[in-house]
Amino acid sequence: MTEYGNAERLRTVRLGLYVRRESLSLAGKITLALAFALAIGLSAQIRIPLPFSPVPVTGQTFAVLAAGVLLGRKWGSFSLASYVALGAAGIPWFNGGGAGMSFIAGPTGGYLIGFILAAGIIGFIVDKFPAARGFLPMLAIMLAVNFVVIYGLGLAWLGVYLSAIKGATVTLPALLAMGALPFIAGDTGKAVLAALMAKTVTPKEESF
């Protein structure tokens, strides 16, 4: 098969993946979104506690970014909202097998809310802007969303949790050392993998 034929076949496969996603029934879209919620719950069990921080290292970030890419703005955010809501209702799939509203109010609650917004933003950009689906633009977007949205909300709530609930005095450098700096290298690596995945599977000609 010629190089042109291989490229055309790949283009057809990419486009077909997204056309099938859009043509799913409502039940099918909900099922797919819940399957991603389960995948995010499983990735949350890949967990490395840090002795100097109440926030552990987990595998969730890649799954969150992938949900935005593969499910789109509406169903990506629905998937993450389902993950958070069902975990709050008692399904033990937060990090370390945690569950319940107390987990949402705990030190990682802001990151969970950030996940919902991050999946929706990534999904919106991937769906509407074909030029953003290349590796470098996708990586830049994912890093920006991760550092601004997920870290921003995560750090804001972590600061409230430590000061208002635990009664601790927390400086900004200390907050960054607990809730951001230890995760930058790992989250950058996950964003690289997610951007490579987005470049591979997304059609480059159509918006949805």
N, C-alpha and C positions, 0 to 999 in steps of 0.2 A: 504494500500500500504506500502511496506517495506521501510526502510530508504534508501536502495540502489536504489529502484525504484523511490523514490522522487528525489534523487540526479541525477539520470539519466534523469528524465523528465526535471529538471531544466537545466541540461547541454544541452539537445536538444533544449529547448526554447531559451537559450542564443545563441547557435550557429545559430539557425534559424533566429534570429533577424539580425545577421551580414551577413548571407548568402543573406537574402532578401535585405539588404542595398546594397550589392555589385551587386546584379542582377537587380537593378532598371535601367530603361532606363535613358538616359541623361536628358530628360525632367523631369523625376521623381526625379533625384538627384538634379537638379536645384530647383525644387519646394520645396523639403525638406530643402535645404539650405536656401531658401528665407523664409520658415516658421520659421526656427530658427532665421533668422535675425529679423523677426517680434517679436519673443519671446524676443530677446535681447532688441529690442526697447521698448517693454512693460516693461521689467524689469528695464530699465533706468528711467522710470517714478516713480519707488519706490525710492524716493529721499529725503535725509535729508540735507538741507544746513547747512554749518558750518560757524559761524560768523567770525572765524579767518583764513579761507581758501577759495580760489576761487574754490576748488575741493569739490563737495558734496559727501556724502555717497550715493551709489546707489545699486540696486540689480543685477547689470550686471555680476559681477565676476562669480557667480554660472552658469549663462547661457553660458558664454564664455567657462568655463571648460567643461560643459555638451556638448556643440557643438563639442569640440575636441574628447570627448569620443565616442559620438554617431554617428558623421559624418565622423570621420577619418581625416587624415592629409590634404588631398586635399580639401574635401568639407567642413570641419570645417573652414579652413582658407578662403575658398571661401565665406562661409556664413558671416564671420566677415568682409571680404573685401566688400561684398555687402552692409552690414549694414553701413559701413563707407562711401562708395561711394554714396549710395542712400541718406543717410543723408546729405552729402555734396551737393548733387544735389537738395535738397529741401524737402525731406520727414521729417516731424517734429518728429523724434523719438530719437533724442539725449536727454540727461537728461534735464528735465524741458520742453520738447517739442521743444528743439532747433533744428536748421537745418542750412545748408549753409556752405560755405568754411570758413567763419569767425569763425565758431565753431571749425573747424579743427585747425585753427591758434590760437585758444584761449587757456586758461590754461589747459584744459583737452585733448588737441590734442594728446599728447604723449601717454596717456593711451589708446586712441582709436587705435593707431598704434600697441601698445603693445598687445592689444586684438587679432589682426590678427595673430601675431607671436605666441602668447600663444596657441591659438586654434590649429595651425598647429603643434607645438611641442608636445602638449598633444596627438593629433591625431596620430602623427608618433609613439610615444612611445607605445600607446595603441594598435595600429595596428601591430607593429612589434615585440613586446616583451611580450608574454603571462605572463611571470613571474612578470611583473610590474603591473598586473591587480588586485593584492590583495589590501586590504585596506591600510596597512601601507606603502608599496612602492608607491602606487598611491597618498596617502596623501603627502608623502615627495616630490614627483615629482611636484605635483600641487603647494605646498608651494614654492618650489624653482623657478618654472616658474613665479608664481605670484610676488614674491619678487624681483627676478632678472630681468625678462623681462618686466612685466607690470609696476612695480614701477620704474625700471631703466629708461625706456624710458619716463615714465610719469614725473619723477623728472627732467630728463635732459631737456625736453621741457618746463616744468614749470619754471625752472631756466632761460632759454632763454627768455621766455615770460615776466617774471617779470623784468629782467635786460634790455633786448634789446628793448622790446616794451613798458613796463611801466616805464622804467628808474629807477627802484628801485635797491637798493643794498641789496642782499640777501645772507646771510651766509648759510653754509651747515646745521647747526642745525635748522635754521629757515625754510629752505626748507623741511627738514625732518618733522618738526612739522606741516607744511601745507599739504604736499603731501604724507606722508607715515604713520607716527606714529598713527594718529587718525583712520586709516583703518585696522591696523594689526589684531585686535581682530575679527572684523566682517569678514574680508577676510579669516581668519583662520577657522572661523565657516562655511563659505560657502565652503571652500576646504574640510572640514570634510564631509559635506553633499554630495559634488560631488564625493569624494572618496568612500563613502558608495554606492552611485548610481553606480559608475563604477564597484565596487566589485560585485554588485548584477546582473548587466545586461551583463557583458562581458564574453565571453567564455574563458576558461583558457587553452585550448589545441591548438588553431589555431592562426596563424598569417594571416594578410590580406594585 
